[in-house]
Amino acid sequence: MAKSLCWCDLTAQTLEAISARPVDHHGDSSLAKALDLKHYKTDARERILLDLYVMTLAACKERKLTPEKTSTFFSIVKANHFKAIEDLKPPTNTGLTVEKSFEYFQQLMVMHSAHRPPYSVGIFTVAETKDLTEWMLATYYRHYKLYQYAFCKRVTLDVATDEPGHIVEMFSVRFPDGVQPLTEALTEEEHNAKLEEERLAAEEAAKQAEEEAAAAAEAARLAAIEKEFAESIPAEVGEKVDTVLEKRLAVMKEELEAQFQAQEATLLEKIAALEAKAGA
């Protein structure tokens, strides 16, 4: 069900009072009092709103609209403006696009241009609807971006700069493990050389580990062969081999003892000869 905007903001008594006291762009107007714009002299946004309202009433007066039509169109302009800026707040500050805003304005005008209760009320004629729409396009929508800019909520950011040395003194910077400060960082050439050195060291370590593993495997293979060979010799053969080895070792021992005795006798003879020569 459509809600008529007639007499929503300006009653017949208010319009009569405004008409009795001319509405201008200077001083404390009766329109500002009626709409509770108490700070329009110091608040730029209230000043802009008052200018828009004065301009709207002037357009209605120029077209000699009745108080009912004047009140209705005034509320349409006001409702359309606040709809356009209702989303103008951080962080998006988007608001309605001009196309969406004009579409909303047309809906409001249609709701008050055809008498089809309870969906719409016939306040404006077709000619008046067209004329007032053209007026909105030539005034409000011509400066639509300026209205959005004026009513956009601003966020002020204060930025202070300081010398790098002072910043280091103010804050104790702790770097994660493995991360060096820029003053101690390597150049690209040094970094690449270090990476190459680490790569070669890793290859050498891998090669050495491979060789050690191969040597261990070969030793294990030989030990297994020796064990297998020892286990394959019969016990009797082993005993005979041990006996032969014992006899051979005994013979070698006797031969070595005889050699030692002969060498000792020769050495004693030479000593005796030297002593004899020395006594003569």
C-alpha positions as CSV (number, residue, x, y, z in Angstrom):
1,M,0.0,0.0,0.0
2,A,1.4,3.4,-1.0
3,K,1.9,6.1,1.6
4,S,1.1,9.6,0.4
5,L,3.8,12.2,1.2
6,C,1.3,15.0,1.2
7,W,1.5,17.2,4.3
8,C,4.4,15.0,5.7
9,D,6.9,17.8,6.1
10,L,5.0,21.0,5.3
11,T,1.4,21.5,6.5
12,A,-1.0,24.0,5.1
13,Q,-0.4,26.3,8.1
14,T,3.4,26.1,7.6
15,L,3.0,26.9,3.9
16,E,0.8,29.9,4.7
17,A,3.3,31.2,7.2
18,I,6.1,30.8,4.7
19,S,4.1,32.6,2.1
20,A,3.5,35.5,4.6
21,R,7.2,35.9,5.2
22,P,9.3,35.8,2.0
23,V,11.8,33.0,1.8
24,D,15.2,34.2,0.7
25,H,18.8,32.9,0.8
26,H,19.8,35.3,3.6
27,G,19.0,35.4,7.3
28,D,16.8,33.3,9.5
29,S,14.0,32.2,7.3
30,S,10.7,30.8,8.4
31,L,11.4,27.7,6.3
32,A,14.5,26.9,8.3
33,K,12.5,27.2,11.5
34,A,9.8,24.9,10.2
35,L,12.3,22.2,9.2
36,D,14.4,22.6,12.4
37,L,17.5,23.7,10.5
38,K,19.0,25.6,13.5
39,H,22.6,25.7,12.4
40,Y,22.2,26.5,8.7
41,K,24.3,29.7,9.2
42,T,27.4,27.8,10.3
43,D,26.7,24.2,9.1
44,A,27.5,23.9,5.3
45,R,25.2,20.8,4.9
46,E,22.2,22.5,6.5
47,R,22.9,25.5,4.2
48,I,22.9,23.3,1.2
49,L,19.7,21.6,2.3
50,L,18.0,25.0,2.9
51,D,19.1,26.1,-0.6
52,L,17.5,23.0,-2.1
53,Y,14.3,23.5,-0.2
54,V,14.0,27.1,-1.1
55,M,14.7,26.3,-4.8
56,T,12.0,23.6,-4.7
57,L,9.4,26.0,-3.2
58,A,10.3,28.6,-5.7
59,A,9.7,26.1,-8.5
60,C,6.3,25.2,-7.1
61,K,5.4,28.9,-6.7
62,E,6.5,29.6,-10.3
63,R,4.2,26.9,-11.5
64,K,1.4,28.1,-9.3
65,L,0.9,24.7,-7.6
66,T,-1.7,24.3,-4.9
67,P,-0.6,23.9,-1.3
68,E,-1.3,20.2,-1.5
69,K,0.8,19.8,-4.6
70,T,3.5,22.0,-3.2
71,S,3.7,20.0,0.1
72,T,3.7,16.7,-1.9
73,F,6.5,17.7,-4.3
74,F,8.6,19.2,-1.5
75,S,8.5,15.9,0.5
76,I,9.3,13.9,-2.7
77,V,12.4,16.0,-3.3
78,K,13.4,15.7,0.4
79,A,12.8,11.9,0.5
80,N,14.6,11.4,-2.7
81,H,17.7,13.4,-1.5
82,F,18.0,11.5,1.8
83,K,17.5,8.2,-0.1
84,A,20.4,9.1,-2.4
85,I,22.8,9.9,0.5
86,E,21.8,7.3,3.1
87,D,24.7,5.0,2.2
88,L,27.3,7.7,2.0
89,K,29.4,6.6,5.0
90,P,32.7,4.9,5.4
91,P,34.2,2.6,4.3
92,T,32.2,2.3,1.0
93,N,30.8,5.9,0.6
94,T,28.9,4.5,-2.4
95,G,25.4,5.9,-2.1
96,L,22.9,5.5,-5.0
97,T,24.0,5.9,-8.5
98,V,22.3,8.7,-10.4
99,E,20.4,6.1,-12.4
100,K,19.1,4.4,-9.2
101,S,18.2,7.7,-7.6
102,F,16.3,8.9,-10.7
103,E,14.4,5.6,-10.8
104,Y,13.4,6.1,-7.2
105,F,12.3,9.7,-7.9
106,Q,10.1,8.4,-10.8
107,Q,8.5,5.8,-8.6
108,L,7.6,8.5,-6.1
109,M,6.1,10.8,-8.8
110,V,4.1,7.9,-10.3
111,M,2.7,7.1,-6.8
112,H,1.3,10.6,-6.7
113,S,0.2,11.0,-10.3
114,A,-2.5,8.3,-10.8
115,H,-5.5,7.9,-8.5
116,R,-5.6,4.1,-7.9
117,P,-6.1,3.6,-4.1
118,P,-4.5,2.1,-2.2
119,Y,-1.6,1.9,-4.6
120,S,-1.3,5.6,-5.6
121,V,-3.0,8.9,-5.3
122,G,-3.8,11.3,-8.1
123,I,-2.2,14.6,-6.9
124,F,-0.3,15.7,-10.0
125,T,-1.5,15.7,-13.6
126,V,0.5,14.1,-16.4
127,A,1.7,17.5,-17.6
128,E,2.7,18.5,-14.1
129,T,4.6,15.2,-13.6
130,K,6.5,15.7,-16.8
131,D,7.3,19.4,-16.0
132,L,8.5,18.7,-12.5
133,T,10.6,15.8,-13.7
134,E,12.3,18.0,-16.3
135,W,12.9,20.5,-13.5
136,M,14.6,17.9,-11.3
137,L,16.8,16.8,-14.2
138,A,17.8,20.4,-14.9
139,T,18.6,21.3,-11.3
140,Y,19.1,18.5,-8.8
141,Y,20.4,15.8,-11.1
142,R,22.6,18.2,-13.0
143,H,24.6,18.7,-9.7
144,Y,24.0,15.2,-8.3
145,K,27.7,14.4,-7.8
146,L,28.2,17.7,-6.0
147,Y,25.3,16.8,-3.6
148,Q,26.9,13.4,-2.9
149,Y,30.3,14.9,-2.3
150,A,28.9,17.5,0.0
151,F,27.0,15.0,2.2
152,C,29.7,12.3,2.1
153,K,31.1,11.6,5.6
154,R,34.8,12.2,5.6
155,V,37.5,10.5,7.6
156,T,40.5,12.7,8.4
157,L,43.8,10.9,8.7
158,D,46.8,12.7,10.3
159,V,50.1,11.4,9.0
160,A,53.4,12.3,10.7
161,T,56.9,11.5,9.2
162,D,60.1,11.0,11.1
163,E,63.7,10.3,10.4
164,P,64.6,6.6,10.0
165,G,67.2,6.9,12.8
166,H,64.6,8.2,15.2
167,I,62.2,5.4,14.3
168,V,64.9,2.8,15.1
169,E,65.5,4.5,18.5
170,M,61.7,4.6,19.2
171,F,61.1,1.0,18.4
172,S,63.1,-2.1,19.2
173,V,62.8,-4.2,16.1
174,R,63.1,-7.9,16.5
175,F,63.7,-10.0,13.4
176,P,62.5,-13.6,13.1
177,D,65.1,-16.4,13.1
178,G,66.9,-16.5,9.8
179,V,65.9,-13.0,8.7
180,Q,68.5,-10.3,8.6
181,P,68.0,-6.5,8.7
182,L,68.6,-4.8,5.4
183,T,71.9,-3.3,6.7
184,E,73.3,-6.8,7.1
185,A,71.7,-8.4,4.1
186,L,73.7,-10.0,1.3
187,T,73.8,-8.6,-2.2
188,E,72.3,-10.6,-5.0
189,E,75.7,-11.8,-6.2
190,E,76.8,-12.8,-2.7
191,H,73.5,-14.6,-2.1
192,N,73.9,-16.5,-5.4
193,A,77.5,-17.4,-4.5
194,K,76.4,-18.7,-1.1
195,L,73.7,-20.8,-2.6
196,E,76.2,-22.3,-5.1
197,E,78.6,-23.1,-2.3
198,E,75.9,-24.7,-0.3
199,R,74.8,-26.7,-3.3
200,L,78.4,-28.0,-3.9
201,A,78.8,-28.9,-0.2
202,A,75.6,-30.8,-0.3
203,E,76.7,-32.7,-3.4
204,E,80.0,-33.6,-1.8
205,A,78.4,-34.8,1.4
206,A,75.9,-36.9,-0.6
207,K,78.8,-38.4,-2.7
208,Q,80.8,-39.2,0.5
209,A,77.8,-40.8,2.1
210,E,77.3,-42.8,-1.0
211,E,80.9,-44.0,-1.1
212,E,80.7,-44.9,2.6
213,A,77.5,-46.8,2.1
214,A,79.1,-48.7,-0.9
215,A,82.3,-49.6,1.2
216,A,80.1,-50.8,4.1
217,A,78.1,-52.9,1.6
218,E,81.3,-54.4,0.1
219,A,82.7,-55.2,3.5
220,A,79.5,-56.9,4.5
221,R,79.6,-58.9,1.2
222,L,83.1,-60.1,1.8
223,A,82.4,-61.0,5.4
224,A,79.4,-63.0,4.3
225,I,81.5,-64.8,1.6
226,E,84.2,-65.6,4.2
227,K,81.7,-66.9,6.6
228,E,80.0,-69.0,4.0
229,F,83.4,-70.4,2.9
230,A,84.4,-71.2,6.4
231,E,81.1,-72.9,7.1
232,S,81.4,-75.0,3.8
233,I,84.8,-76.6,4.9
234,P,84.3,-80.0,6.7
235,A,85.5,-80.3,10.3
236,E,88.1,-83.1,9.4
237,V,89.7,-81.0,6.8
238,G,89.9,-78.1,9.2
239,E,91.6,-80.3,11.8
240,K,94.2,-81.6,9.3
241,V,94.9,-78.1,8.1
242,D,95.5,-77.0,11.7
243,T,97.9,-80.0,12.3
244,V,99.9,-79.2,9.2
245,L,100.1,-75.5,10.2
246,E,101.3,-76.4,13.7
247,K,104.1,-78.7,12.3
248,R,105.1,-76.0,9.8
249,L,105.3,-73.4,12.5
250,A,107.5,-75.7,14.7
251,V,109.9,-76.2,11.8
252,M,110.1,-72.5,11.1
253,K,110.7,-71.9,14.8
254,E,113.7,-74.3,14.9
255,E,115.2,-72.8,11.7
256,L,114.9,-69.3,13.1
257,E,116.6,-70.4,16.4
258,A,119.5,-72.0,14.5
259,Q,120.0,-68.8,12.5
260,F,120.1,-66.7,15.6
261,Q,122.7,-69.0,17.2
262,A,124.9,-68.9,14.1
263,Q,124.7,-65.1,14.0
264,E,125.5,-64.9,17.7
265,A,128.6,-67.2,17.3
266,T,129.9,-65.1,14.4
267,L,129.4,-61.9,16.3
268,L,131.3,-63.3,19.4
269,E,134.3,-64.4,17.1
270,K,134.6,-60.9,15.7
271,I,134.5,-59.4,19.2
272,A,137.3,-61.8,20.4
273,A,139.4,-60.9,17.3
274,L,139.1,-57.2,18.0
275,E,140.1,-57.7,21.6
276,A,143.2,-59.8,20.6
277,K,144.3,-57.0,18.3
278,A,143.8,-54.4,20.9
279,G,145.9,-56.5,23.5
280,A,148.8,-56.9,21.1
